[in-house]
């Protein structure tokens, strides 16, 4: 596959346009303990204003909003915004990490779930510094596959094969600009294990939601065949397989 063809969309602003429905249905929520840690020791949650950057279809935004946080969900992709389930505590806005269109010092908390690697680090951190209130908090979460688990390891290999042997993203390297930033004090990285229970349809739907998987017909047919075999080999007596994740949550403050 030629990675320069339209089948492999490298533009982060529109590459999810044909994935929005699958993303909404099949991407997992984050464990409650992750949200707990993000909000730990912050002021009364119903008084907090958070900007969720690269909000996608609102998975993390809804989890914050369900705690009473007032969330401004920033997402550049129209299809993703339109696919999002509405919530009374969420205001959706078009914008990017580098240009959120939010006022200066207007938010208490900035979050980015599984999106920071799409951003240009220097202008993004400058923008985050601009919109965050003094001593405001920045939380960046990455959901990594735990390849120590056999099923998860083979799943990861098949995803790479389906994406023309694209190597897994090295999320740890993506956080280095934050650690070296003059604008933020890096606090720590907190690790949380979790798993996603999947039947066959949800397993295939999850893979189809991955941005770098081509929607081309022959690729999709092979995808279904490969992941059916994987499922049949590993499913338990109740008809489920389990993806094992490790959430890496990076916290920093102004």
Beta strands, then each sheet from edge to edge (+ up, - down):
strand 1: 49-53
strand 2: 70-74
strand 3: 90-93
strand 4: 107-113
strand 5: 132-145
strand 6: 185-198
strand 7: 241-253
sheet 1: 3+ 2+ 1+ 4+ 5+ 7- 6+
end
